[in-house]
Amino acid sequence: MPNPEAYVGRPTSRVDGPAKVTGAARYAAEYFAPDLAYGVVVSSAIARGRITAIDTAAALAVPGVIHVFTHENRPRTAWLDYNYRDEVAPPGSPFRPLHGPEIQFSGQPVALVVAESFEAAGYAASLVKVEYEAAGHVTDLEVKRHEAYVPKKKRAGVKPPPEPRGDPEGAFGAAPVHVDGDYTHAIEHHNPMEPHASTVVWEGDGKLTIYDKVQGSQNSQKYVASVFGLNADDVRVVNAYVGGAFGSGLRPQYQLFLAVMAALELKRSVRVVLTRDQMFTFTHRPHALQTIRLGADEEGRLMSVRHDVVQSTSQFEDYQENIVNWSGLMYRCDNVALTHKLAQIDTYTPGDMRAPGATTGVFALEIAMDELAERVGIDPVELRLRNYAEKDQDENKEFTSKELRECYRIGAERFGWSRRNPAPRSMRDGRELVGWGMATGCWEAYFQKTSARARLAAGGELEIATASSDIGTGTYTILAQLAADDLGVPIERVAVRIGDSSLPASPIEGGSWTAASAGAAVQAACGAVREKLLGLARSIDGSPLANAGIEHVAFRDGRIELAGDPERFVTLADAMQAGGVEHVEAEETVSPDILTSMRYSMYTHSAIFAEVKVDEELGIIRVTRIVNAVAAGRILNPKTARSQVLGGIVMGVGMALEEESMLDHNLGRFMNHNFAEYHVPVNADIHDIDVIFVPEHDDKANPLGVKGLGEIGIVGTAAAIANAIYHATGKRIRALPITPDKLL
């Protein structure tokens, strides 16, 4: 029976909420340091070529300017590519700021002006004169498509496409029903509200405390120590609060290198904050050209699946995502061929953006499935049920759990799907065409090696510590809930310390694995504290728990009670007093079970239903309703869990209708590099969103039975909207975003 008094499973407001709304929470650019200097980056004006001359005299003459760093005078750093590789770096040669005169992408940093004030640094930066010898550049993926290649070295953590199975070409030729289409989406930039920034505090004797906008403090710490030849113990990185990232903070960005370089050279604290314009000079969701060919029998059962992708990457790294594998995983089919190739263009290396690969690949697959349903003449939900995958055919494994059928049923019922007239342009609301569309979502249920420490004081205060980050996901809160339940203390007495490289080891925050990984580590650490406390309680003369094992007791209200007889107990304070200790502490590490990983596939699933209304004369699209039914195992906190899915859905609306980083191929530069021209959904764009958590028990994916929620909300959402637009208008749009000009 669930414990009605438990915090886990209860909608709980964020424990870090008061700090954020009162301004007590500090972000990377808000930490004060005595003698703080300010750095402003000068960005390159060309996309490819080399610097032939750089004149810093006018900048240096500005009152308050301390130094101008360029490739001509920068301090020496590590020589080997290896030293610049961070935890999630793709194969290749990582970018080295100010390394030499060569220009590899538009907006590349070419100088750093450091001054006593931000204003002086900014003005002086405008006076730095740079002369270039431009070389020919290509930023159009279509132009480089014929040069696409299969990368020789695979990116760690990204599954390469599986070998073909069956006879895809023969089965496609024999299939009576075909879908054959090209699908694409625009490049997108992450655009978190907080810009990327680093405040490097000079502690003396080469010791640094760094406040960085990053999703993994220990990743930045290792990068800084490696690049600058520092002892890891002399570098502490803090990212206690992160104002959104969506993947842009997985890798250390160039402002960190520049701020550390300046601090070490000048032996004083330095802050570097990137402008919104400069936020468009690095990581982004890459362009991908996709072709999908589906062959099916007359009842819609898949006979053949072919999914081929050419994805953009930089000239210096082979960035890779899992784009095509979903097409061999999500539906049952015995004849499948999947290919993924890269083509190099003259931009910075792309990066992971919320549900990388899946957001891209599933959008194309789910539109193709909608096209197949129409050609066969069956309901889109029924088509997916007829092709329901009971196992992962890509890896020939069973799923740890899968309640996708219930997602379809419950989502369709809540949405009112049975009332849908299947004919395009058949539903209206006044002057607006009404469309109903749906899609499937899928994302991996990761679990990563993580450590955590629990420390309970005699006064009842409990401290939880792990280096894991909270980028707005609610990590502070769920860790507090788990710890409070495990040791029976009020959540108000639990202090959670995260986002600090000096804390127990944790991976970067990404992949929707933090709840499962950090949560399991906290639970393990609290379990070890429980064992120690019970040992102390049993040692008391005449203890009512003298013969009790850990499975026979409950920790509740600051006491250790005998299960079934709560009047027989020992207080936590008495147990510690008897042991002569002022606190009990334990640190534990959890890791995935290798045998389970070998036998099972672990995924979160969802069914998304969308309603759009389209002005027939103006082509303006409104997403008026979305229902998203998610099967994600155990839900630790329904309130923060819903927020995670809501955020993903909103980004999916942006992908479907608005977000587009526009490259001027003549200049090789992103032109709409601000919030005025790079459109993201605002309050007026978002209407009714209903998130349903479908009950799902999973005792294999991880010790907590949870599955990540940060990314599943965006996967499939754009496709559901695109399918709804087709249903409303009769026009099939395969290129995102779907803007009014594409409908008129």
KANOR-V404794 format. One record per backbone hydrogen bond with DSSP energy under -0.5 kcal/mol. CO is the residue of the C=O (numbers start at 1). NH is the residue of the N-H. If there is no record, write none. Layout:
co: (CO | CO)
nh: (NH | NH)
This chain:
co: (2 | 3 | 7 | 14 | 16 | 17 | 18 | 19 | 19 | 19 | 27 | 28 | 33 | 37 | 38 | 39 | 40 | 41 | 42 | 42 | 44 | 48 | 49 | 50 | 53 | 54 | 55 | 56 | 57 | 59 | 62 | 64 | 67 | 69 | 70 | 70 | 80 | 81 | 81 | 82 | 86 | 91 | 92 | 95 | 96 | 101 | 102 | 103 | 105 | 108 | 109 | 111 | 112 | 112 | 113 | 114 | 114 | 115 | 117 | 118 | 119 | 120 | 121 | 122 | 123 | 124 | 124 | 125 | 128 | 129 | 131 | 131 | 132 | 133 | 138 | 139 | 140 | 140 | 141 | 142 | 144 | 145 | 149 | 149 | 152 | 155 | 157 | 165 | 167 | 168 | 169 | 170 | 171 | 177 | 179 | 181 | 183 | 184 | 185 | 187 | 188 | 196 | 197 | 198 | 198 | 199 | 199 | 200 | 200 | 201 | 201 | 204 | 207 | 207 | 208 | 209 | 210 | 210 | 211 | 212 | 215 | 216 | 217 | 218 | 219 | 220 | 221 | 222 | 223 | 224 | 225 | 225 | 227 | 231 | 232 | 234 | 234 | 236 | 237 | 238 | 242 | 243 | 245 | 246 | 247 | 249 | 253 | 253 | 254 | 255 | 256 | 257 | 258 | 259 | 260 | 261 | 262 | 263 | 263 | 269 | 270 | 271 | 272 | 275 | 277 | 278 | 284 | 284 | 285 | 287 | 288 | 288 | 289 | 290 | 291 | 292 | 293 | 294 | 295 | 295 | 296 | 297 | 301 | 304 | 305 | 306 | 307 | 308 | 309 | 310 | 311 | 313 | 316 | 317 | 317 | 318 | 321 | 324 | 325 | 325 | 326 | 326 | 330 | 334 | 335 | 336 | 337 | 339 | 341 | 342 | 343 | 345 | 346 | 347 | 355 | 356 | 357 | 358 | 358 | 359 | 360 | 361 | 362 | 363 | 364 | 365 | 366 | 367 | 368 | 369 | 370 | 371 | 372 | 373 | 373 | 379 | 380 | 381 | 382 | 383 | 385 | 387 | 388 | 390 | 391 | 392 | 392 | 397 | 398 | 403 | 404 | 405 | 406 | 407 | 408 | 409 | 410 | 411 | 412 | 412 | 416 | 417 | 420 | 423 | 427 | 429 | 431 | 432 | 433 | 435 | 437 | 439 | 441 | 443 | 444 | 450 | 452 | 453 | 454 | 455 | 455 | 456 | 457 | 461 | 462 | 463 | 464 | 465 | 468 | 470 | 474 | 475 | 476 | 477 | 478 | 479 | 480 | 481 | 482 | 483 | 484 | 484 | 488 | 490 | 491 | 493 | 493 | 494 | 495 | 495 | 496 | 497 | 499 | 500 | 504 | 505 | 508 | 510 | 511 | 513 | 514 | 514 | 515 | 516 | 517 | 518 | 519 | 520 | 521 | 522 | 523 | 524 | 525 | 526 | 527 | 528 | 529 | 530 | 531 | 532 | 533 | 534 | 535 | 537 | 540 | 543 | 545 | 549 | 550 | 552 | 554 | 554 | 556 | 558 | 559 | 559 | 560 | 561 | 561 | 562 | 565 | 565 | 567 | 568 | 570 | 571 | 572 | 573 | 574 | 575 | 576 | 576 | 577 | 582 | 584 | 586 | 588 | 590 | 592 | 593 | 594 | 595 | 596 | 599 | 601 | 601 | 602 | 604 | 605 | 606 | 607 | 608 | 609 | 610 | 611 | 611 | 612 | 613 | 614 | 614 | 615 | 620 | 622 | 622 | 623 | 624 | 625 | 626 | 627 | 627 | 628 | 628 | 629 | 630 | 630 | 631 | 632 | 634 | 636 | 637 | 638 | 639 | 640 | 641 | 642 | 643 | 644 | 645 | 646 | 647 | 648 | 649 | 650 | 651 | 652 | 653 | 654 | 654 | 656 | 660 | 661 | 662 | 662 | 663 | 664 | 664 | 668 | 669 | 671 | 672 | 674 | 674 | 677 | 682 | 682 | 683 | 685 | 688 | 689 | 690 | 690 | 692 | 692 | 696 | 702 | 705 | 709 | 711 | 711 | 714 | 714 | 716 | 717 | 718 | 719 | 720 | 721 | 722 | 723 | 724 | 725 | 726 | 727 | 730 | 731 | 732 | 734 | 736 | 737 | 739 | 739 | 740 | 740)
nh: (4 | 6 | 10 | 17 | 20 | 21 | 22 | 23 | 24 | 25 | 30 | 31 | 36 | 271 | 115 | 273 | 113 | 43 | 110 | 111 | 107 | 135 | 103 | 133 | 131 | 56 | 129 | 60 | 61 | 62 | 65 | 116 | 114 | 112 | 73 | 74 | 83 | 84 | 85 | 85 | 89 | 318 | 94 | 97 | 99 | 51 | 104 | 49 | 108 | 44 | 98 | 42 | 69 | 114 | 40 | 66 | 67 | 38 | 121 | 122 | 123 | 124 | 125 | 126 | 126 | 127 | 128 | 128 | 130 | 55 | 52 | 53 | 134 | 50 | 346 | 141 | 143 | 144 | 145 | 145 | 147 | 148 | 151 | 342 | 154 | 158 | 159 | 336 | 171 | 172 | 173 | 174 | 175 | 296 | 294 | 292 | 290 | 736 | 288 | 661 | 285 | 274 | 213 | 200 | 272 | 201 | 211 | 202 | 270 | 203 | 209 | 207 | 203 | 204 | 236 | 201 | 212 | 238 | 199 | 214 | 509 | 220 | 221 | 222 | 223 | 224 | 225 | 226 | 227 | 228 | 229 | 230 | 78 | 234 | 235 | 208 | 236 | 210 | 501 | 212 | 244 | 194 | 248 | 354 | 250 | 215 | 256 | 257 | 258 | 259 | 260 | 261 | 262 | 263 | 264 | 265 | 266 | 267 | 268 | 37 | 200 | 39 | 198 | 279 | 280 | 281 | 286 | 351 | 188 | 312 | 185 | 290 | 310 | 183 | 308 | 181 | 306 | 179 | 303 | 304 | 177 | 300 | 297 | 295 | 337 | 293 | 339 | 291 | 341 | 289 | 343 | 345 | 93 | 314 | 319 | 91 | 323 | 327 | 328 | 329 | 329 | 330 | 389 | 336 | 305 | 165 | 307 | 309 | 311 | 149 | 313 | 347 | 106 | 315 | 359 | 358 | 361 | 362 | 363 | 363 | 364 | 365 | 366 | 367 | 368 | 369 | 370 | 371 | 372 | 373 | 374 | 375 | 376 | 377 | 378 | 383 | 384 | 385 | 386 | 387 | 388 | 332 | 390 | 399 | 393 | 396 | 397 | 392 | 601 | 407 | 408 | 409 | 410 | 411 | 412 | 413 | 414 | 415 | 416 | 417 | 419 | 420 | 422 | 426 | 434 | 432 | 616 | 429 | 614 | 612 | 610 | 608 | 606 | 604 | 446 | 590 | 588 | 465 | 586 | 457 | 463 | 584 | 460 | 457 | 495 | 455 | 497 | 453 | 499 | 242 | 478 | 479 | 480 | 481 | 482 | 483 | 484 | 485 | 486 | 487 | 488 | 489 | 558 | 493 | 494 | 462 | 495 | 496 | 464 | 497 | 498 | 466 | 239 | 503 | 467 | 451 | 510 | 513 | 446 | 517 | 518 | 519 | 519 | 520 | 521 | 522 | 523 | 524 | 525 | 526 | 527 | 528 | 529 | 530 | 531 | 532 | 533 | 534 | 535 | 536 | 537 | 538 | 539 | 540 | 543 | 546 | 548 | 552 | 553 | 563 | 556 | 561 | 559 | 572 | 556 | 561 | 570 | 554 | 563 | 565 | 562 | 568 | 569 | 562 | 560 | 575 | 576 | 577 | 578 | 579 | 580 | 581 | 580 | 458 | 456 | 454 | 452 | 450 | 594 | 597 | 598 | 599 | 600 | 398 | 400 | 603 | 445 | 443 | 631 | 441 | 629 | 439 | 627 | 437 | 624 | 625 | 435 | 622 | 433 | 616 | 619 | 615 | 613 | 624 | 687 | 688 | 611 | 690 | 609 | 629 | 630 | 692 | 607 | 632 | 694 | 605 | 707 | 636 | 9 | 641 | 642 | 643 | 644 | 645 | 646 | 647 | 648 | 649 | 650 | 651 | 652 | 653 | 654 | 655 | 656 | 657 | 658 | 659 | 738 | 662 | 663 | 671 | 672 | 665 | 668 | 669 | 106 | 664 | 673 | 674 | 677 | 678 | 679 | 685 | 686 | 686 | 687 | 626 | 691 | 628 | 692 | 630 | 694 | 698 | 705 | 634 | 713 | 714 | 715 | 717 | 718 | 720 | 721 | 722 | 723 | 724 | 725 | 726 | 727 | 728 | 729 | 730 | 425 | 732 | 733 | 734 | 184 | 186 | 739 | 742 | 743 | 743 | 744)
